[in-house]
Amino acid sequence: MLLGALVDAGVPLAVLQSTVDALGVGALTLDAGVASRHGLGASQVRVRTSSRDQPHRRLSDIRALLGAAALPEPVRELALAAFELLGAAEAAVHRIEPDRVHFHEVGALDALADVVAGCAGVHWLREQRGLTELTVSPIEAGSAAPPVPAGHGAVPVPAPAVVEIARRAGLVLTGRLPYEACTPTGAALLATLTGGQGPMPAIRPETVGLGAGGRDPAQAPNVLRLLLGSAGGGTGGIGAGGTVAGAAEEGEDAVLLECNVDDLDPRLWPAALAALLGAGASDAWLSPILMKKGRPAHTLHVLCPLQTVGAVRAAVFAHTTTIGLRETALRKHPLDRQMSTVDVDGQPVAVKLAVLDGRLVNASVEFDDVLRAAQALGRPAKAVLAQANAAAQAAVSDLHQEGE
């Protein structure tokens, strides 16, 4: 349903197919067609595979599979976060360690394709359509139905993993329909890809995408609706049964995640911080603290936009040893950013420009480019940095003079 809504909203099917192909797990084909649900026209995407016998993958198997796949890093991080959340939920339901979880339905090829393609579609909207915020409505999970078959036997509705994912991610479930209306995979995707949940905010709809499910029950149209629009310059929205999003006119809503950690090998912090940034955090940093019993520790601070809270939260739990998080809603006022380039003896160095009310107020060179240029030129990094800064400041001065 999510893939259908993404395609209906304009995401090229080829983008989703190329991401699925990157998994390298066999023949997986995405077919898109038109369906009608209660008179509503919608796109339906089916995942077809020629492989019938699937192994029961562990979480470590899926980590290795995604780690080896040629995926864009943001897509990989989102997919990993979704599976980490699934693994944590299944582990809690079965009361075992996450690495002992055997994925059955969610480890099959079609579920793998659902997750990576769904993450790729949202990433494409962010890159190509400027999607900045995602909000999900209360999720219809179904209830009062006979237990449904699963890899471990029959389970009640909503599925225990769906309930656990909602508990961990703070999602609201409803049970108005007498059948299973949300799977663990769907719940994990909505929790990972969206940054909040609630009623429809003010939005100017520009694109509507409807994704049809395989069934056509009598009680309600079996669709997931995606609204893309603007509110004060922002775009975005995704949801099940009527979901929307919009950005504020003054500043941006953001969330600060924090936790105290005293038992993580300090050599792991650089990789953990990189993973958080890869999952969509705007910034991540550490503060040294002294905890109870005189233990040296760190407070992890992670600033993220609303649409990445789910993915970043899952990444914190995956890459650190914390067992809880504090979350604070706040207002962020970023300057408009532009990218430019300066030349240092034939080596390009990127420069980030900060703009306030149409006027440049700061220029910062990208240090990774400085290191690359220094190595190429065989010169000390401090010398190349000084030259790049001088070139950037000169360019800013020229632009100011042109503006005057």
N, C-alpha and C positions, 0 to 999 in steps of 0.2 A: 504493500500500500504506500509506503514511504517512497519507494522508487518510482511508482506510478505518479505520485504527486510531484516529485522532482522533475520528471520528464514532462508532465503536463504544464509545469511552470517554466519550461524552456531549457532545462539542462539537457545537453545532447546525450542521446543514448550511447553514442560512441565513447564519451567520457567515462561513463559508468562501466562499459564493457572493457575498456582498456585497463581499468583498475582491477577488475575481476581477473583479466588475463594475467596480470602481474603476480597473482598468487601462485601460478605455476602448479596447480593441483589437479589438472586434468581439464577435460572439455566442459566448460561452463558457458552457456549462451543466454543472454538476456533478450527476450522477445517483448516488444511493445505493441499493444493493440488498443482498441477502443471498447469500452464496456458501458453498460447502463445499469445504474442502481437506483431503484425507485424513481425512474424517469430522469435522473441526473447523469449527464454524459461525463465519463471519466476515462483516464488512461489506466491501463492495466499492464504491469510488467511481470513477466513470469521468468523464473530462473530454471533453466533446463540443463540437465547433466546426463551424460551417458554412463556415469559410474554409479552402480547401484549399491555395492558393498562399501560402506564407509567405516573407517576406524573410529573407535571411541576416543577422541582426542582429549588429552589433559590440557590444563591451562598452559603448562610449559611448552607443549607442542604448538599451541596457537601463538604463543609469544615468539617461538623460533620461526614459525611460518611467516608471521607478519614482519619479523626482523629481517628475514632474507628476501622478502618481496621488494621489487623495484617500485615503491610507492612514494609519492610526495610526503615529506616528513610530517606535515600537519595531518594528513589522512592517516598515516601510520599511528600517530599519537592518539588520534580520536578513536580509531579502531581498537587499539590496545586498551584505552580507557574503558570502552564499552565492554570488552571481554573481561577486563579486571573486575568491573562491577558485577558482571554476570557470575564470574567465579566466586567472588566474595559472597554474593547472595546464595548461590547453590551450596557453598560451604556452610553458611549459617543454617540453611534449611536442613542439611544432612548432618550438621554438627561434626564436621571434619575440617581438616586444614585445606585451604584453597588449592594447594598443589596436588591434593589427593582427589579432587573433583574430576570425574569423567564426564565430559560433555557428550550428550547423546544427540538430542534434536538440535541444540545450538552449536554443536561441533560439526554438523553435516555440511556438505558443500553449499547447499542453498542458503543456509544461515550465514556461512562465511561470506558468501556473495552479498547477502542482504546488508551485512554490517559494513564491509569495506566500500561497497557501492553507495550506500546511504551517506557515509562519511565523505566520500569523494564528491557526491552531489552538493552537499552543503558547503564543502570547501570551494567548489566551483562558483557557487552563488556569492560567496564572500569575495572571491578574487575577481569575478567578472561582473557581478551586479552590485558590488559594494554592500553586501549584507553585513549589518553591524549588530543586530540584536535579534534574539530568538526567544519567543515565549510560548509555552504550551498550556492549553486549557486543561481542566480536569479530565482525566483519561477514563473512558468507558472500558472497564475490564470484564464486565459480565459477572453473573452470580447465579445461584440457585439452579445450576444445571447439573446433570449427572457428572460424576468424575470423568475426566478425559484421560485416555491412555498416554503414557510417557515411558521413557526409558527405564524408570525404576518401578513402573506399575501405574495404576490409576491415581490421579491427583485431583483435589478439589478445585473449584473455580471461584475466585481468581486463583491461578496457579501460585503455590507458595513462593516461588522465586519472584513472581511479579509483585507480590505483597512486600517481600523483603527489599526489592529494588526501590519500590516506592517509599518504604520506611527510611532507607538510607539516603535517598535523594530528596526527601521531603515532598514527594509528589502526592497529589490528591487523586484517589481512585473513586469511581462511581460504579454501581452494580445494577443498573436499571434493566439490562438485557439478559434474557435467560439462556445465555450460551457464553462460551469463551470468546471474548472480544479483544483481548490483548495478550500477546505471548511474552515470555521473558525477553526474547530478542528485541521485540518492539519496545518494551518498557525500558530496556537498557539503552537503546538508541535515543529515545526521547529524553531520558535523563542525562545522557552524555552530550547530545547536540544542542540542547536548549539551556538557557541560563536562568530560567525562572518559570513560575506557573501562576496563572491567575486569569481574571476576566479580560476581555478584549480591551486593550488601551486605545486611545485615539489614534487612528491610522487612516491614511488616504490610500485605499486599495489601488494597486496598479496592475498586478498579475494575480490570477487565481489558478491554483493547480489542484486537481482532484485525482486521487489515486484509489482505484477500486480493489477491494479484496476479492478473493476467489469465490466466496459464497455470496448469495443474494437473499438474506433472511427477510422474513415478512415484517419483522418488528421495526427496522430502521435501515436507512441507506448505509451500506457497508463501505464507507469511504473515509479516507484521511484527507483533510483539506489544508492546503498551504496558501496563505495570503502573503503576498509581497507588496509592500507599500512604503510610504514615507510619512513621517510625522516630525516636523521641525528639521528635516534634512536627513533623518536616519531611514534605513530600510530594513525590512525583514519581518518574518513571522512564520511559524510552523506549528501545526497542531493536529490533534485528533478531535473531530467533532466541533471545529470552530476555534481556531487559534490565531492569534495575531501578535504583532509586535510593533513598536515604534520608539524612536529615540526622543529624548527631551530636547526642548528648544534651547535651554541654557545648560551647558555642560553635559556630562554623560553619567548615567548610573553605573556604578561599579561595586564590586564586593571585595572585601579584604578578608582572606582566609589566614588564620594563625594557629599555631600549635607549638607546644614546648616539647623538645626531644632531647633525651639524655642518654639514649642507648644505641645511637646509630654510629657506625664506624665513620669518623670524619672524612676519610678518603672517599666516601660515597657522595658527599654533599655536592661537588661540582656536577656530577652526572645527574643527580636529583634535580638541581636547579635548572639544568639544561632541559630535562624532560618536562618540567613544569612550563617553561617558556614554549616548548614545542607543543604542549597541549593547549596553548592559547592564552597563557598568563601575560599580562602587560609587563609585569616586573616580579622578581622574586629575590629575596635577600634574607640574610641571617643576622641575628643580634645575639651576642654572647650573654648568658645569664648564669646565675647560681641558684640551683633548685634546692629542695629539701635535702637534709642530711649532707649539705655542702657539696652536692654533685654539680660539676661544671656541665653546662648544657647550652642549647641554642633555642631561640625562638625563631621559627620559620614564618616569614611574612610573604604572602602571595597576593598580588593585586591583579584582578582579572575583570574583564567586561562581563556583563550579564550572560551573554550567549555562550561563554566558555566555562561557566562555573561548574557545570556537571563534569566536564572532561577534566578540568584542573583538580577538582575535588577527588576524583577517582585516581588521578596521577599522584596526588599527595599520599593517598593510602597505599598505592602500589610501590612508590619509590622511597618511602620513609617508614619508620617503625611506629609512628603515632597511632593511637587508637581513638582519637577524637579531634575535632576541629572547632574553632570559634569562627563565626562569620559575622562581619559587620558591613551593613549597607552604607555606602558613602557616595559623595558627589565628586566627580573628577572633571577638571577643566583643562584639557590638553590644548596646546597650540596646534594650529594647522601645520602639517609637515609636508615638505617637498624634498625630492632627492635631486642632487646635481653631481657633477664630477669635476675634479681639477686634475691637471696634469703635473706629475712630478718626474721630470726628465724622461718623458715617454711612458711613464707608468700611470694608469688611471687610478684615482683614489676617490671613492664615493664620499659625498658630503651631505649630511642631513641638515636641511634648512628649516628653521622654525619661524612661523609667520603670525603676526598679531595685527588684526584689522588691515590686512593687505600689505603690511610692512615687515620686512625681514628683521628679526631681532636677535637671531643666534645662528651660528653655523658650526657644526660639529663633524669632524672627519671620522670615517669608519676605521677603527684601529686595526681590524683584521686586514683591510686593504693596505694600511701602512706597513704591517709586518710582511705582507706578500711583496710589496714594492721594495722594501729594504732588502729582502732576500734576493730579488731579481737584480737589484742594482749593486749588491755587495757593499751596502753602506749600513751604518748603525741606525737602528730604528728611531732613536731620538732625533737624528738629523733629518730623516725623512718626515717625521711627525712635524718638526718645526717648519719645514718647507711646505708641507701640505696645509698646515694651519695658516701660514702667511698667504698662500695662494687663495685659500677659502675666504679669508678676511678681505683680501683685495677684490675678489669677485663680489662680495657683499657690498663693499664701498662703491664699486662701479654701478651696481644695481640701484643703490640709494641715490647716486648722482643722476642716473637716468630717470628715476622717478621724480626727482625734483625739477 
